[in-house]
C-alpha cells in the first residue's frame, strides 16, 4: 500500500517535532501575578527567560493565571516554577497546597526581585524564599561583592562589580541553611529609606547585606535574587547567565565549580 506523499511528509514532521520536544532539557513555568506593586520590568524578565530557553534548550511557559497552572496535573509538567516579581497574596489555599506538593516531590523554585514581597502570611513560602523583603531606598548604583563563585551562573562575575538596582533590605532569615552568593556593599550607596505611609524606616543591614542565595527546602530546591527591578537589567548578558544558573540548578540540582 502506498501512502499519499503529503501524509508521509506530515507524519515525518510530527515525529521530528516530537523528537525535538523530547530533547529539551527541562520545562520552566514563569509566574508573574501581582496583587501588590506591579513591576514594569516583568515583560523584560519574561523575554530574558524565553531567550535563555532558546539558548539552553528548555521550554518556557508564562502566565499570571494561578487557576490555570497551580494544580497537581499542570505543575507535574514542570521542573521549575519561577516567581518573577510577584507581589501580595497570589494563591488560594488549594493552589498553595499543590505548590507545596510540587516542591516536596523534588521541584525547583526561582524567586526574582519582589518574589520576597509575596505571601508574607504563608509561613511555608517564606521559608522557601529564605528571607522576606522589608524596605528599599531609591534606585542607586552600588558595588556588589561575589561571595561564592562555585555555583552555576556565577563564573562571569568579577569579584566586585558595579550594578544599579533597588537594593532591598531584608528581614531576618527564616531558613537556617541559606548559601549566599552576592552581597551589596552599603558603604557604596545610601541605604537610608523612610516610608511614612507604611510607618517604615530602614538604614540597611550593615556589613553583611546579601542579595542572592540558594538552599534546599522541603524536598526541593530554591534560588533567589533581589536584583531585577529595572527592565534594562534583563538585557545584560551577565545577569542573564546568572539567572540561567539559578534556573539550571533549581531544575537539575547540578552544581558547578569555577575555581
C-alpha positions in Angstrom: 0.0 0.0 0.0 1.4 3.4 -1.0 0.6 6.2 1.4 -0.1 9.7 0.0 3.1 11.8 -0.1 1.5 14.7 1.8 0.5 12.3 4.6 4.1 10.9 4.8 5.6 14.4 5.0 3.1 15.4 7.7 3.9 12.3 9.7 7.6 12.9 9.4 7.2 16.5 10.5 5.2 15.4 13.5 7.8 12.8 14.5 10.6 15.3 14.2 8.6 17.9 16.2 8.0 15.3 19.0 11.7 14.4 19.0 12.7 18.0 19.3 10.4 18.5 22.3 11.7 15.4 24.0 15.3 16.6 23.5 14.7 19.8 25.6 16.4 19.7 29.0 13.6 20.7 31.2 10.4 22.8 31.5 10.0 26.1 33.2 6.9 27.8 34.4 7.2 31.6 34.8 4.5 33.1 37.1 4.2 36.9 37.5 0.8 37.5 39.2 0.8 40.7 41.3 -1.7 41.7 44.0 0.6 44.4 45.3 3.2 46.5 43.4 3.4 45.7 39.7 6.8 46.0 38.2 7.0 47.4 34.6 10.1 45.1 34.2 8.1 41.9 34.1 7.8 41.7 30.3 11.6 42.2 30.0 12.1 39.4 32.6 9.9 37.1 30.6 11.7 37.9 27.4 15.1 37.2 29.0 14.0 33.8 30.3 12.4 32.9 27.0 15.8 33.9 25.3 17.6 31.7 27.8 15.2 28.8 27.0 16.2 29.0 23.3 19.9 29.4 24.2 20.0 26.5 26.6 17.2 24.3 25.2 14.5 24.4 27.8 10.8 25.2 27.4 9.2 28.3 29.0 5.5 28.9 29.7 4.5 32.3 31.1 1.2 33.0 32.9 -0.4 35.2 35.5 -3.4 32.9 35.8 -3.0 30.8 39.0 -6.1 28.9 38.3 -4.6 27.6 35.1 -1.4 26.1 36.4 -1.4 25.7 40.2 -2.8 22.2 40.4 -1.1 18.8 40.6 -1.7 17.9 36.9 -0.3 21.1 35.4 2.6 21.5 37.9 3.8 18.0 37.1 4.7 19.2 33.6 7.5 21.5 35.0 10.8 21.1 36.8 11.0 24.7 37.9 8.5 27.4 38.9 9.8 31.0 38.6 8.1 33.7 40.7 9.0 36.7 38.5 8.4 39.9 40.5 5.3 38.6 42.1 3.7 40.6 45.0 1.0 40.3 47.6 -1.2 37.3 48.2 -1.5 35.5 44.9 -2.5 31.9 45.6 -5.6 30.4 47.3 -5.4 27.5 49.8 -5.8 24.8 47.2 -3.1 26.3 44.9 -0.7 26.7 47.8 -1.2 23.0 48.7 -0.5 22.0 45.1 2.7 24.1 45.1 3.9 22.6 48.4 3.4 19.1 46.9 5.4 20.2 43.8 8.4 21.2 45.9 8.1 18.2 48.2 8.3 16.0 45.1 11.7 17.5 44.2 10.6 20.5 42.2 12.6 23.7 41.9 11.7 27.3 42.8 13.4 30.5 41.4 12.4 33.8 43.1 13.2 37.1 41.3 13.1 40.5 42.9 9.7 41.0 44.6 9.1 37.3 45.0 10.3 38.2 48.5 7.4 40.7 48.8 4.9 38.0 48.3 2.7 35.9 50.6 4.0 37.1 54.0 1.4 35.2 55.9 2.3 31.8 54.2 5.0 30.5 56.6 6.0 27.6 54.3 6.6 30.1 51.4 8.6 32.5 53.5 10.9 29.6 54.4 11.1 28.6 50.7 12.3 32.1 49.8 14.5 32.3 52.9 14.3 36.0 53.7 11.5 38.4 53.2 11.6 42.0 51.9 11.4 44.9 54.4 12.1 48.2 52.7 14.3 49.8 50.0 15.9 53.2 49.3 15.8 55.0 46.0 17.4 53.3 43.0 21.2 53.7 43.1 24.4 52.4 41.7 26.4 50.3 44.2 29.2 47.8 44.5 28.2 44.2 44.5 30.5 41.6 46.0 30.7 37.9 44.9 30.6 35.6 47.9 30.8 32.3 46.2 31.8 31.7 42.6 31.2 27.9 42.8 27.6 27.9 41.7 26.1 27.7 38.2 26.0 31.1 36.5 28.5 32.8 38.8 31.6 32.4 36.7 31.1 35.6 34.6 31.0 37.9 37.6 34.3 39.7 38.7 34.9 39.7 42.4 33.4 43.1 42.8 31.3 45.0 40.2 29.0 48.0 39.8 25.3 47.5 39.4 22.2 49.7 39.6 19.1 48.4 41.2 16.6 48.8 44.0 18.6 47.5 46.9 16.2 45.5 49.1 16.7 45.4 52.9 15.6 42.1 54.2 14.0 40.8 57.4 16.0 38.2 59.4 16.5 34.8 57.7 13.7 32.2 58.4 15.7 29.4 56.9 18.9 28.2 58.5 20.8 26.7 55.5 21.0 29.6 53.1 24.1 29.7 50.9 24.8 33.3 50.0 26.1 34.2 46.5 26.0 38.0 46.3 26.0 40.9 48.7 25.8 44.7 48.2 28.4 46.9 49.9 26.4 49.5 51.9 29.4 51.9 52.0 29.0 52.5 48.3 25.4 53.8 48.4 22.9 55.4 50.8 20.7 52.7 52.3 18.5 55.1 54.3 14.8 54.8 53.5 11.6 56.2 55.0 8.2 55.0 54.0 5.9 57.3 56.1 2.7 55.9 54.7 3.7 52.4 56.0 5.4 53.7 59.1 8.6 52.0 58.0 12.2 53.2 58.2 15.4 51.4 57.2 19.1 52.1 57.3 20.4 49.0 55.6 21.6 45.7 57.0 25.2 46.6 58.0 28.4 44.9 56.9 26.6 41.9 55.6 23.8 42.7 53.1 23.0 39.6 51.0 21.0 40.0 47.8 21.2 36.4 46.3 21.2 32.9 47.8 20.1 29.3 47.4 19.2 26.4 49.6 17.4 23.1 49.6 14.0 23.1 51.3 11.3 20.5 52.0 12.5 18.1 49.3 13.1 20.7 46.6 15.5 23.5 45.7 15.2 27.3 46.0 17.2 30.1 44.4 16.5 33.8 45.0 17.9 37.0 43.6 16.8 40.5 44.7 18.2 42.1 41.5 15.8 42.7 38.6 13.9 45.9 39.3 15.0 47.7 36.1 13.9 46.4 32.7 17.3 47.0 31.2 18.9 44.7 33.8 17.4 41.7 31.9 19.2 42.7 28.8 22.6 42.3 30.5 24.2 39.1 29.2 26.0 38.5 32.6 22.8 38.9 34.6 21.0 36.6 32.1 23.6 34.0 32.6 23.3 34.4 36.4 19.5 33.8 36.0 20.2 30.7 33.9 22.5 29.3 36.6 19.8 29.6 39.2 17.2 28.1 36.9 19.5 25.3 35.9 20.4 24.4 39.5 16.8 24.6 40.6 15.8 22.3 37.7 18.6 19.7 37.9 20.3 20.0 41.2 23.6 20.0 39.4 26.4 22.2 40.8 29.3 24.0 39.2 32.9 24.8 40.2 34.5 27.9 38.8 37.6 27.5 41.0 
